[in-house]
Amino acid sequence: MNKKGFTLVEIMIVVAIIGLLAAIGIPSFQKARANSIAKAKDNNIRIVEGAVEEWAMEKGHTDGVAVVPGELYEYIKG
């Protein structure tokens, strides 16, 4: 008799290997994703801080005057 295909044991072994790889890989992926989100947030904060400093220099507010959000929004918007 000529058998073609996979046995149940072979399929179970492959499924177990895939499950093991997923158990190892998914937490690492989630950690990398969280790190990249945190770094993007930090970068965005630096960009906004730079825009605030540039706006303050252009407006002559170098003495610690509070930022007016409406004016700053228009400045960043361009």
C-alpha positions as CSV (number, residue, x, y, z in Angstrom):
1,M,0.0,0.0,0.0
2,N,1.4,3.4,-1.0
3,K,0.7,6.0,1.7
4,K,0.7,9.7,0.9
5,G,0.3,12.5,3.5
6,F,1.3,13.0,7.1
7,T,0.5,10.9,10.1
8,L,-1.3,12.4,13.1
9,V,1.9,12.3,15.2
10,E,3.8,14.3,12.6
11,I,1.1,16.9,12.4
12,M,1.0,17.1,16.3
13,I,4.8,17.6,16.4
14,V,4.6,20.4,13.9
15,V,1.8,22.1,15.7
16,A,3.7,21.8,19.0
17,I,6.8,23.4,17.4
18,I,4.8,26.2,16.0
19,G,3.2,26.8,19.4
20,L,6.6,26.9,21.1
21,L,7.9,29.4,18.6
22,A,4.9,31.6,19.0
23,A,5.2,31.4,22.8
24,I,8.8,32.6,22.5
25,G,8.2,35.2,19.8
26,I,5.0,37.0,20.7
27,P,6.2,38.4,24.1
28,S,9.4,39.7,22.4
29,F,7.4,41.3,19.6
30,Q,5.1,43.0,22.2
31,K,8.1,44.3,24.1
32,A,9.7,45.7,21.0
33,R,6.5,47.3,20.0
34,A,6.1,49.0,23.4
35,N,9.7,50.2,23.2
36,S,9.2,51.7,19.8
37,I,6.0,53.5,20.9
38,A,7.8,54.9,23.9
39,K,10.7,56.1,21.8
40,A,8.3,57.7,19.3
41,K,6.5,59.5,22.1
42,D,9.8,60.8,23.4
43,N,10.8,62.0,20.0
44,N,7.5,63.8,19.5
45,I,7.9,65.5,22.8
46,R,11.4,66.7,21.7
47,I,10.0,68.0,18.5
48,V,7.2,70.0,20.3
49,E,9.7,71.3,22.8
50,G,11.9,72.5,19.9
51,A,8.9,74.2,18.2
52,V,8.0,75.9,21.5
53,E,11.6,77.2,21.9
54,E,11.7,78.4,18.3
55,W,8.3,80.2,18.7
56,A,9.4,81.8,21.9
57,M,12.6,83.1,20.2
58,E,10.7,84.5,17.3
59,K,8.1,86.2,19.5
60,G,10.8,87.5,21.9
61,H,9.5,85.6,24.9
62,T,12.9,84.5,26.3
63,D,12.0,85.4,29.9
64,G,9.8,82.4,30.7
65,V,6.4,83.8,29.5
66,A,3.7,81.2,29.4
67,V,2.9,79.8,26.0
68,V,-0.4,80.7,24.5
69,P,-1.7,77.4,22.9
70,G,-3.6,79.1,20.1
71,E,-0.6,81.1,18.9
72,L,1.7,78.0,19.2
73,Y,-0.8,75.8,17.3
74,E,-0.9,78.3,14.4
75,Y,2.9,78.5,14.5
76,I,3.4,74.7,14.4
77,K,0.7,74.3,11.8
78,G,2.6,76.6,9.5
